[in-house]
Amino acid sequence: MNQVVFWLILLIILVAIEIATMGLTTIWFAGGAFVAIIAAALNTPLYVQITLFLIVSVVLLLFTRPIAMKYFNKDRIKTNAESLIGKQAVVTEDIDNLLAVGLVSINGQEWTARNVVDGMKIPKGTVVIVRAISGVKLIVEERREGK
């Protein structure tokens, strides 16, 4: 197979993956493949094409990814459950990790909850802070005075 065609197919695959995922993961390697296409069109040896592909991909990844991630994530708004982290909730059913029970109410919704500290029960009516989310359960911590 012609080396230009190989690099072109690789470029198309990498761009397609990037479009499908929108995760800024393969675009850097697509840039390397583009440079390798140019090198192949100039009839450079295969080892030069591969070296250029690797160098350009790594340079793009190391130097432009942090800037791109900052730019793309600057206006990112936490959505759904992720936005609950750090918020206060009220325990509506005693939380006991050992018995695998507990409910909290937050933003008018009831959630299954577990204590961040194993072996420590949180009684009904206690105000808690959501510290994390594990599956469909909120991981909460009893609010201390002054917080």
ABEGO torsion letter per residue (X at the ends): XBAAAAAAAAAAAAAAAAAAAGAGAAAAAAAAAAAAAAAAAAGBBAAAAAAAAAAAAAAAAAAAAAAAAAAAAAABBBBEAAAABGBBBBBABBBBAAAGBEBBBBGGBBBBBBBABBGBBBBBGBBBBBABBBEABBBBBBBBBGX
